[in-house]
Amino acid sequence: MNINTVKKLISESNRIVVFSGIGLSTESHIPSFLSEEESYKTESEFGYSPEDLYSSVFFNTRPELFFQYYKKYILHLNHTPSFSHYAIAKLEREGKLTGILTRSIYSLHQFVGTKNVIELHGSIHKNVCTKCGAQYCASYIKSTPGIPVCEKCKAIIRPKVGLFGEKIDNGKLTAACNAVSNADLFLIVGTNLHSNFTEPFLSHFHGTNVIVINEEAHYTDKQATVAIHDKPSFVLQKIIF
């Protein structure tokens, strides 16, 4: 019933914006570094929480420890897109999708050819010298022992990802809010309406239909036009293909 309803709503929409949550990353076998299991492993090994290690404070004051943690627990290079990423890309090819907002830092949407992506927290694939601005790939960071430094000027290289203690870039926020405000359907996948990142964007949505596809149910789901609780890849396969 809900599947058919969502198919109909999507077919009638031409300015769909997707909010892509952590659930899509876990489908690609990328563990959430803030999960209970990952947090326990991190604190057992480093003596600090993920929030401490993955922060601007540690990058600026304890870069050795920051990069030791970052390379092991954040910098996953062998990830592959899930079926959800391919399904969303198909919506864009059909001219129905006008934008994707994502919390992921792994650029999985771009990997399958999606173009209109706003990476709210940046990307592991963008790394810049803090002095001269030279750019480096993620594999360079991963393979460099200790603190990665620029080959040209020997300054430290900064991964262009949003760390704890930093605000999201104003330009990205503006672009994201504009995309949502011009949408006729807001499709939220892999998270819920109560997320710290989903909730603020809802106030900019002036369309009629909000769809939530998330494996876990949440009490805020009743605010959506339709909420489907199952694996996003399974649901999107039925809806889009």
Residue pairs with C-beta under 8 A, 6 or more apart in sequence:
2 226
2 227
2 228
3 228
3 235
3 238
3 239
5 226
6 211
6 213
6 226
6 228
6 239
7 239
9 185
9 209
9 211
9 225
9 226
10 16
10 91
10 96
10 185
10 187
10 239
10 240
13 96
13 184
13 185
13 209
14 95
14 96
14 184
15 96
15 98
15 182
15 183
15 184
15 185
15 207
16 91
16 96
16 97
16 98
16 183
16 184
16 185
16 186
16 187
17 97
17 98
17 99
17 100
17 101
17 179
17 180
17 183
17 185
17 186
17 187
18 88
18 91
18 97
18 99
18 100
18 101
18 187
18 188
18 189
19 100
19 101
19 102
19 186
19 187
19 188
19 189
19 191
19 197
19 198
19 201
20 88
20 100
20 101
20 102
20 103
20 104
20 109
20 189
20 190
21 103
21 188
21 189
21 190
21 191
21 192
21 195
21 197
21 198
21 214
22 32
22 103
22 104
22 190
22 191
23 189
23 190
23 191
23 214
23 215
23 232
24 82
24 84
24 85
24 102
24 104
24 108
24 189
24 190
24 232
25 32
25 104
25 106
25 108
25 190
26 32
26 190
27 82
27 83
27 84
27 190
27 231
27 232
27 233
28 79
28 80
28 81
28 82
28 85
28 106
28 108
29 79
29 80
30 76
30 79
30 104
30 106
31 37
31 38
32 38
33 39
33 42
33 50
33 54
33 73
33 74
34 50
34 51
38 50
38 73
39 49
39 50
42 48
42 49
42 50
42 53
42 69
42 73
43 49
46 53
46 65
46 68
46 69
48 58
48 65
50 69
50 73
51 164
52 58
52 164
53 65
53 66
53 69
53 70
54 66
54 69
54 70
54 74
54 163
54 164
55 66
55 163
55 164
55 165
56 163
56 164
56 165
56 166
57 165
58 65
58 66
58 69
59 66
59 158
59 163
63 147
63 156
64 146
64 147
67 141
67 146
67 147
67 148
70 159
71 141
71 142
74 105
74 124
74 161
75 124
75 138
75 141
75 142
75 159
76 106
76 124
77 138
77 139
77 142
79 106
79 108
80 111
81 108
81 109
81 111
81 112
82 108
82 232
82 233
83 233
83 236
83 237
84 189
84 190
84 232
84 233
84 236
85 108
85 109
85 111
85 112
85 114
86 112
87 233
87 236
87 237
87 239
87 240
87 241
88 97
88 100
88 109
88 114
88 189
88 236
89 109
89 112
89 113
89 114
90 240
90 241
91 97
91 240
92 100
92 114
92 115
92 116
93 113
97 114
97 116
98 116
98 179
98 182
98 183
99 116
99 117
99 118
99 176
99 179
99 180
99 183
100 109
100 114
100 116
100 117
100 118
101 118
101 120
101 176
101 179
101 180
101 201
102 109
102 117
102 118
102 119
102 120
103 120
103 121
103 191
103 197
104 119
104 121
105 119
105 121
105 122
105 123
105 124
105 161
105 162
106 123
106 124
107 117
107 119
107 123
107 124
107 125
109 117
110 117
116 179
118 172
118 175
118 176
118 179
119 172
120 162
120 168
120 172
120 173
120 176
120 197
121 161
121 162
121 168
122 159
122 160
122 161
122 162
123 160
123 161
124 138
124 141
124 159
124 161
125 137
125 138
126 135
126 159
126 160
127 135
127 136
127 137
127 138
127 140
127 141
127 148
127 157
127 158
127 159
127 160
128 134
128 135
128 136
128 157
128 158
128 160
129 135
129 136
129 150
129 152
129 153
129 155
129 156
129 157
129 158
130 155
130 156
130 157
130 158
131 150
131 153
131 155
132 150
132 152
132 153
132 155
134 150
134 151
134 152
134 153
136 148
136 150
136 157
140 148
140 157
141 148
141 157
141 159
147 156
148 156
148 157
149 155
149 156
149 157
150 156
150 157
162 168
176 201
177 201
177 204
180 186
180 201
180 202
180 204
180 205
181 204
181 205
181 206
183 205
183 207
184 207
184 208
184 209
185 207
185 208
185 209
185 210
185 211
186 201
186 202
186 205
186 207
186 209
186 210
186 211
187 211
187 213
188 198
188 210
188 211
188 212
188 213
188 214
188 224
189 213
189 214
189 232
189 236
190 213
190 214
190 232
191 197
191 198
191 214
192 198
192 212
192 214
192 216
192 218
192 220
192 221
193 199
193 202
193 210
193 212
193 218
193 220
193 221
193 223
193 224
194 218
194 219
194 220
202 210
208 225
209 225
209 226
210 223
210 224
210 225
211 224
211 225
211 226
211 227
211 228
212 221
212 224
212 226
212 227
212 228
213 227
213 228
213 230
213 232
213 235
213 236
214 221
214 227
214 228
214 229
214 232
215 229
215 230
215 231
215 232
216 229
217 227
217 229
221 227
221 229
228 235
